[in-house]
Amino acid sequence: MHHDPIRTGTASVWAGEEQLSSEGAIVPPVFNSVTFGFEAMDDWFDVALGKKPGHIYSRNTNPTVRPLEEKIRVLDGAQAATSFSTGMAAISNTLFGLLQAGDRVVSIQDTYGGSNKVFNEFLPRMQVEVCLCDTGDVDAIEREVARGCTVLYLETPTNPTLKIVDIERLARAAHAVGAIVVVDNTFNTPINQRPLALGADLVVYSATKYLNGHSDAMGGLLVGRKDLVDRVFHYREITGATLHAQPASMILRGMKTLELRMQRHNENGMAVATYLAAHAKVNQVFYPGLPGHPNHAIAKKQMSGFGGMLSFSLHGGFEQVVVLLEHLRLAHKAASLGSVGTLVGPPRTTSHVELSAQERADAGIPESLVRYSAGIENAVDLIADLEQALARV
Ligand SMILES: *Cc1c(COP(=O)(O)O)cnc(C)c1O
């Protein structure tokens, strides 16, 4: 029988959870069991050999974690999915699981701080050549890909200046040299961007951010081509960066409202960015939804929503940022992003604190930059809060 693929709002609620759990529970129970027992030895062997579905040991698979993997698989339209203890575990396990000495990986300079450390610190140590290109120079990225690589690793929009990278064009270039295309889709979730449909082979997520959405659980997810997901799963089941049942259950719950939350994040991101762009004390606003964004056309082509992440710089220096942040009331001054509550912070003292002032300038990060993760509050209240805080600057 033919089934139309279910829509994303419906999949957020139902995917992976269509069947009643044991005792008729309509919510997947939290199976805090390290191991799973068998009465019949034949069953045990069949499950261990993969001939029968089931679970053996929770470092490998767990019945609470499984529905979460299925939910993200359906939302991204992927062949397969697996999970990790954190987003960085998903990213590092994917890279370590796919790369070996002598391989070459091409990526961009503006990846997430932890990913950047893997590229600069850990991969070179295992004799993997890493080439990090100017994020804004798509021709240069294409040229480096054409020289040959095993993996092309992308992230878009980037942190903290929301640059947009053309996934479709670069995936084509990568496939021409037989490379695997990996995209970090944390800022978008499958509601706003579906990299597999744009040509990517694998998509990684920090589920800690929008997917869970409530800043109370950490996790990582990987979806994509089955042969590749299987290779990374094997690396993870042996090396052990496993997602536990409790956070998996919390992320499953968070994801039921994923589409609703993303719609509101998109609205609030746009409303706050538009407000700030017209404010006399604001120097620059970085948001892919603004028509003046240098890559607005590509953003429009590959994203179905522009998200809740934006950044802006003030006229003046870091002292002005301190005044603004200390007067904001409807925003936690904290690291992280993608939560129901607005989060705000200066890259100078958070994500990019380890760079020198000159390095930040070279990376195009103004000292007076503020990163703003718009939550799901009412936009009028967020704007009124910014208004009173900006008045003090
Ligand atoms: C937070 C984040 C990560 C890392 O996720 P953790 O769950 O903190 O390990 C990776 N990529 C992006 C884009 C992120 O925002």
Ligand as a Chemical Component Dictionary entry (heavy atoms), coordinates in Angstrom:
data_LIG
# 
_chem_comp.id                   LIG 
_chem_comp.type                 NON-POLYMER 
_chem_comp.pdbx_formal_charge   0 
_chem_comp.three_letter_code    LIG 
# 
loop_
_chem_comp_atom.comp_id 
_chem_comp_atom.atom_id 
_chem_comp_atom.alt_atom_id 
_chem_comp_atom.type_symbol 
_chem_comp_atom.charge 
_chem_comp_atom.model_Cartn_x 
_chem_comp_atom.model_Cartn_y 
_chem_comp_atom.model_Cartn_z 
_chem_comp_atom.pdbx_ordinal 
LIG C1 C1 C 0 25.976 23.395 20.434 1  
LIG C2 C2 C 0 26.390 23.035 19.076 2  
LIG C3 C3 C 0 27.174 21.881 18.852 3  
LIG C4 C4 C 0 27.639 20.976 19.991 4  
LIG O1 O1 O 0 26.592 20.390 20.666 5  
LIG P1 P1 P 0 26.693 19.855 22.194 6  
LIG O2 O2 O 0 25.399 19.163 22.390 7  
LIG O3 O3 O 0 26.910 21.064 23.059 8  
LIG O4 O4 O 0 27.885 18.950 22.241 9  
LIG C5 C5 C 0 27.519 21.581 17.543 10 
LIG N1 N1 N 0 27.134 22.362 16.509 11 
LIG C6 C6 C 0 26.410 23.481 16.692 12 
LIG C7 C7 C 0 26.030 24.296 15.512 13 
LIG C8 C8 C 0 26.023 23.852 17.965 14 
LIG O5 O5 O 0 25.303 24.977 18.143 15 
# 
loop_
_chem_comp_bond.comp_id 
_chem_comp_bond.atom_id_1 
_chem_comp_bond.atom_id_2 
_chem_comp_bond.value_order 
_chem_comp_bond.pdbx_ordinal 
LIG C1 C2 SING 1  
LIG C2 C3 SING 2  
LIG C2 C8 DOUB 3  
LIG C3 C4 SING 4  
LIG C3 C5 DOUB 5  
LIG C4 O1 SING 6  
LIG O1 P1 SING 7  
LIG P1 O2 DOUB 8  
LIG P1 O3 SING 9  
LIG P1 O4 SING 10 
LIG C5 N1 SING 11 
LIG N1 C6 DOUB 12 
LIG C6 C7 SING 13 
LIG C6 C8 SING 14 
LIG C8 O5 SING 15 
# 
